[in-house]
Every structure is written in structure tokens, then in C-alpha cells.
Amino acid sequence: MLSDGVSAAIHGRTLSLKNAPSVRQLRAFVAVYYMGNLSAAAAALSLTQPAVTVLIRELEEKLGVRLFDRTTRALRRTEAAAEAIVFAENALAELDALSSSMSELADARRGRIRIAATSTVAQTLLPKGIRRFRDDHPAVRVTVDDCAPGEFAERILGERVDFGVGTLENAVPGLEERRFLDDYLCAVATSDCLDGEKPLAWKQLAACPVIMVKPGYGIRQSIDRAAQEAEVELQVAFEVSLLTTALAMAASGLGVALLPNSMLAHAQYADLVVRRLVRPTVQRSTAVVFKQDRSLSPSAHAFAELLASAFASPT
């Protein structure tokens, strides 16, 4: 409910559009004030002299005072005009500042973006995306809220961030996805633990010590579902919270890590054997995830478009 003061202001003369001077009237007044000549003011404004005359008369009627005394040869400023020019210039300056400020936001030349991402995405994909974005939009501030997979959807629904970048294991009411990277699960290990280049069936993993995320974390649900479908019981050597930890342990020869293939493009480990897991193949997609009915700011939209172009899966 509005307070009495706000309600009075809304219904009062101060906010009445009927009595408020228009921008065209103010610009005509400033031009005539400083040029002292209707013809010169009209030329500067790219208007006709009669049009400028009408604008000045309309402004005088709205303000209830005469701004110029007219003679057959010249215009003479009145005392009211000397006082009004200060307000007119301030109003036009504020409008110009408003236009400039909104233009910067609209063109993503200024602003702030808050992004939710799981630790894996924050460590692998996002740094490259942020670096490219900042090259084109250096004045836009980017904040990354790296969180546990179980907190990812909550951060977006609670509007603690503008959007998220990651994978929803299941559909979440109130959230929409713009997928930009198709992915699949693979087995990753040193050549001591794994050899070959061809796709690897899940049943072939039965004899391997496996490293994967804990139940309730990220892709674990997809792993368990695939193993059940393949009717294989995996030998779990280690359960970790982060996929980057699983990758580091695999690189140390501690077992076979089950990971999304996309994160290997950002890994710094050499000489790892990577084999796509099949029968079944586990497909995954990385997406920009945002709350339904909430529009993205121009800066956020520009970042989402950059991700779609820079990391899109080849067709």
C-alpha cells in the first residue's frame, strides 16, 4: 500500500504529464535563449521557424509565464527565462545522462553478471568464457558463485544469480535451459590402468578400480543408472566430491575415473587414455540455466550468446 505522501505526489501536479514540459519544448527554449533568434535556433534544431515558435508558446502556456518579449526585430529574455534556463539545462542533462547510461547497459558496455556454476564447470569451462567476454566487455563485472551440484538449481531459483552454467540431472520446475554443449561420459586413466582407443562397454569396467563422485553429486545418478542397465557391479575404489579430484586421482594411476568428455579439453594432464563409454551411452548437455519469466540483462544475454558460439558442439 502506498503511503499518504507517495499517493499525494502521484496524484499531485509534480508528476502530472499534462503540466510537464516536453523535451522538444525544453530544447527549443535553450536554443532560442542562447541564440536570441528564432531562425538560428530553428536551423540548429533542424526545424522550421514556425515549429520553434509553436514550441516556445506551448512551453510558456504550461509554465504560465512569458519567457521572451517579442519585437519586430528581436527577442528579449525575460526575468523568468533567466531563472528557467537553469532548470531546463539540468533537466536535459539528466535526460542525456539517462539515455547514455541505458545505452551502455543495452550495449553491454557496463553492468554486472552473477553466474552460478558447479566447481567443475567453474574450473574448466568458465575461465575461458570469462576471458573472451572480458576482452569484448571490459567494464562488465563478472561474479562466479561456485557451488555444490545440489545447490545449483537453488541459487538460480532464489535469484541469487542471474543464471547458471551447468547440467540439470533432472528437469526442475521453474527453470529453463539453453543447451550449448553436447557431451557424454567416458573412462579416463593412465595407460597402466586402461589401454586401447575404441569405445568401452560398461561391462568391461567390471575388472577396473573405478573413481567417481559420491551418491547425490553431479553425474553419480547417471553412472548408477547406466551400470544397472548394463547389469554390471562396479568396483568403486574411491568416491569423491569433485570431478576434478577424480581426474587428478586417475592421472596418478589410482584407477579409472568416470567423467564427462568435455572437461578433458580443459585438463592439464598429458598421456591419459580416454575411452567413450557405450552400451549404454550416457549423453549429457551443458546449458545456460535461468529462471522462467525472468529476463536476462543485456550483459547476461551477451555472455550466454558467447557461450553458445564459443563452446557449441560441432554439427
C-alpha positions in Angstrom: 0.0 0.0 0.0 1.3 3.5 -0.9 2.0 6.0 1.9 -0.1 9.2 2.0 2.9 11.2 0.9 3.6 9.0 -2.1 0.0 8.8 -3.0 -0.3 12.6 -2.9 2.8 13.0 -5.0 1.4 10.6 -7.7 -1.9 12.5 -7.9 -0.3 15.9 -7.4 0.9 18.4 -10.0 4.6 17.5 -9.7 4.1 14.2 -11.5 1.4 15.4 -13.9 2.3 14.8 -17.5 -0.2 17.3 -18.6 1.7 20.2 -17.0 5.2 18.9 -17.6 7.3 20.5 -20.4 8.3 18.2 -23.2 11.9 17.5 -24.2 11.3 19.2 -27.6 9.9 22.3 -25.8 12.9 22.5 -23.5 15.4 22.0 -26.3 13.7 24.8 -28.3 13.8 27.1 -25.3 17.5 26.5 -24.6 18.4 27.1 -28.3 16.4 30.3 -28.5 17.7 31.5 -25.2 21.3 31.4 -26.2 20.9 32.3 -29.9 18.3 35.0 -29.4 16.9 34.4 -32.8 14.2 32.0 -34.0 15.7 31.4 -37.4 19.1 30.4 -35.9 17.5 28.2 -33.3 15.4 26.5 -35.9 18.4 25.8 -38.1 20.3 24.3 -35.1 17.4 22.1 -34.2 16.7 21.1 -37.8 13.1 22.5 -37.5 11.2 25.2 -39.2 10.9 28.7 -37.6 7.1 28.3 -37.2 7.6 25.0 -35.4 10.1 26.6 -32.9 7.6 29.4 -32.4 4.8 26.9 -31.5 7.1 25.0 -29.1 8.0 28.2 -27.2 4.4 29.3 -27.0 3.4 25.9 -25.7 6.1 26.0 -23.1 5.0 29.4 -21.9 1.4 28.2 -21.6 2.5 25.3 -19.5 4.7 27.3 -17.2 2.2 30.2 -17.0 4.9 32.8 -17.7 6.3 34.7 -20.6 9.9 33.7 -21.5 10.6 36.2 -24.3 9.4 39.6 -25.1 9.0 39.8 -28.9 9.6 42.8 -31.1 9.6 43.0 -34.8 13.3 42.7 -34.9 14.4 40.6 -31.9 13.6 38.5 -28.9 14.4 39.7 -25.4 14.8 37.3 -22.5 12.5 37.9 -19.5 13.5 37.5 -15.9 11.5 34.2 -15.8 13.6 32.9 -18.7 16.8 33.7 -16.8 15.5 31.5 -13.9 14.0 28.8 -16.1 17.2 28.2 -18.2 19.0 26.6 -15.2 16.2 24.1 -14.7 15.9 23.4 -18.4 19.6 22.7 -18.8 19.6 20.5 -15.7 16.6 18.5 -16.9 18.1 18.0 -20.4 21.5 17.0 -18.8 19.7 14.4 -16.6 17.8 13.0 -19.6 21.0 12.8 -21.7 22.7 11.0 -18.8 19.8 8.6 -18.5 20.0 7.9 -22.3 23.7 7.4 -22.1 23.6 5.2 -19.1 20.8 3.0 -20.5 22.7 2.8 -23.8 25.8 1.5 -22.0 23.7 -1.2 -20.3 21.8 -2.1 -23.5 25.1 -2.5 -25.4 26.7 -4.5 -22.6 29.4 -1.8 -22.2 28.6 -1.7 -18.4 26.9 -3.9 -15.9 27.3 -6.9 -13.7 26.7 -10.6 -14.2 26.3 -13.2 -11.4 26.8 -16.8 -12.5 26.1 -20.0 -10.6 28.3 -22.9 -11.6 29.4 -26.2 -10.1 33.1 -26.4 -9.1 33.9 -28.5 -12.2 32.4 -26.0 -14.6 33.9 -23.1 -12.7 37.3 -24.6 -13.0 37.2 -25.9 -16.6 34.8 -24.1 -19.0 34.0 -20.8 -17.4 37.5 -19.3 -17.2 37.9 -19.5 -20.9 34.4 -18.0 -21.4 35.0 -15.1 -19.0 38.3 -14.3 -20.6 36.7 -14.0 -24.0 33.8 -12.0 -22.6 36.1 -9.5 -20.7 38.1 -8.9 -23.9 34.9 -7.5 -25.5 33.2 -6.1 -22.4 36.0 -4.9 -20.1 33.7 -2.7 -18.0 31.2 -5.5 -17.1 31.8 -7.1 -13.8 31.5 -10.9 -13.7 31.0 -12.8 -10.4 31.1 -16.6 -10.2 29.2 -18.3 -7.4 30.8 -21.8 -7.5 28.6 -24.2 -5.5 27.9 -27.9 -4.9 25.7 -29.6 -7.5 22.9 -29.9 -5.0 22.8 -26.1 -4.6 23.0 -25.2 -8.3 19.2 -25.0 -9.0 18.5 -23.4 -5.7 20.9 -20.5 -6.4 19.0 -19.8 -9.7 15.5 -20.2 -8.3 16.3 -18.0 -5.4 17.6 -15.3 -7.8 20.9 -15.1 -6.0 22.4 -15.2 -9.5 21.4 -14.0 -13.0 21.7 -17.5 -14.4 23.7 -20.7 -14.1 26.0 -22.7 -16.3 25.9 -26.4 -15.9 23.8 -29.5 -16.2 20.5 -30.3 -14.6 20.4 -34.0 -13.9 16.6 -33.8 -13.9 14.0 -31.2 -15.0 13.4 -28.6 -12.3 10.1 -26.7 -12.2 10.6 -23.0 -12.8 13.9 -23.4 -14.7 14.6 -23.3 -18.4 17.7 -24.5 -20.2 19.5 -23.2 -23.3 21.8 -26.1 -24.2 25.0 -25.3 -26.0 27.4 -28.2 -25.4 26.5 -31.9 -26.0 28.6 -34.3 -24.0 29.0 -38.0 -23.0 30.6 -40.0 -20.2 34.0 -41.6 -20.7 36.5 -43.7 -18.9 39.8 -41.9 -18.1 43.0 -43.4 -16.8 46.7 -43.8 -17.3 47.9 -46.5 -19.7 48.8 -48.7 -16.7 45.1 -49.0 -15.8 43.5 -48.7 -19.3 44.5 -49.2 -22.9 43.0 -49.0 -26.3 41.2 -46.3 -28.2 37.9 -47.8 -29.1 34.6 -47.2 -27.1 34.5 -49.2 -23.9 31.4 -51.1 -22.8 30.3 -50.7 -19.2 30.7 -54.4 -18.6 34.3 -54.1 -19.4 34.7 -51.8 -16.4 33.9 -54.7 -14.0 37.5 -55.6 -13.6 38.7 -52.0 -13.1 39.0 -49.9 -9.9 36.7 -47.0 -10.5 36.9 -43.5 -9.3 33.6 -41.5 -9.3 31.7 -38.9 -7.4 29.7 -39.7 -4.3 26.0 -40.5 -4.4 24.0 -37.3 -4.7 26.8 -35.5 -6.5 26.5 -34.5 -10.1 26.7 -37.4 -12.6 26.5 -40.2 -10.0 22.8 -40.8 -10.7 23.6 -41.2 -14.4 26.5 -43.6 -13.6 24.4 -45.8 -11.3 21.6 -45.9 -13.9 24.0 -46.9 -16.7 25.6 -49.6 -14.6 22.2 -51.0 -13.7 21.1 -51.1 -17.3 24.4 -52.8 -18.3 23.9 -55.3 -15.3 27.4 -54.7 -14.1 28.6 -54.1 -10.5 31.4 -51.5 -10.5 34.4 -51.9 -8.2 34.4 -48.5 -6.5 37.9 -47.7 -5.4 37.3 -44.0 -4.5 34.3 -41.7 -4.1 35.0 -38.0 -4.2 33.0 -34.8 -4.2 34.6 -33.1 -7.2 35.2 -34.4 -10.8 38.5 -32.5 -10.8 39.6 -34.6 -7.9 38.6 -37.8 -9.7 40.6 -36.7 -12.7 43.7 -35.9 -10.6 43.5 -39.3 -8.9 43.1 -41.1 -12.3 46.2 -39.1 -13.6 48.1 -40.5 -10.6 47.3 -44.1 -11.6 44.8 -44.8 -8.8 42.0 -46.1 -11.0 39.7 -45.3 -13.9 37.7 -42.0 -13.5 34.2 -41.7 -15.0 34.0 -38.2 -16.3 32.2 -36.0 -18.9 34.4 -35.9 -22.0 34.2 -32.1 -22.3 36.2 -31.4 -19.1 39.2 -33.2 -20.7 39.6 -30.3 -23.2 40.5 -28.1 -20.2 42.6 -30.6 -18.3 46.3 -30.1 -17.9 47.2 -33.8 -17.7 49.1 -35.4 -20.5 49.2 -39.1 -21.7 45.8 -40.1 -20.4 43.8 -42.8 -22.1 40.2 -41.7 -22.8 37.6 -44.2 -24.0 33.9 -43.4 -24.6 31.6 -45.5 -22.5 28.9 -47.3 -24.5 26.1 -49.9 -24.1 24.7 -47.7 -22.8 26.0 -44.3 -23.9 25.3 -41.6 -21.3 24.5 -38.3 -23.1 24.8 -35.1 -21.2 24.4 -31.4 -22.1 25.8 -28.3 -20.6 23.4 -25.3 -20.7 22.7 -21.8 -19.6 20.1 -22.3 -16.9 17.8 -19.4 -16.0 14.6 -18.8 -14.1 11.4 -18.8 -16.1 9.7 -15.4 -16.6 12.9 -13.6 -15.7 14.6 -11.7 -18.5 18.3 -11.6 -18.8 20.1 -8.3 -18.7 21.8 -7.2 -21.9 25.2 -8.2 -20.4 23.9 -11.6 -19.2 22.4 -12.2 -22.6 25.7 -11.3 -24.3 27.5 -13.8 -22.1 25.0 -16.5 -22.8 25.4 -15.9 -26.6 29.2 -16.0 -26.3 29.0 -19.4 -24.6 26.7 -20.7 -27.3 29.1 -19.6 -30.0 32.4 -20.4 -28.4 31.6 -23.8 -26.9 28.8 -25.1 -29.1 29.1 -28.8 -30.2 30.0 -29.3 -33.8 27.0 -30.2 -36.0 
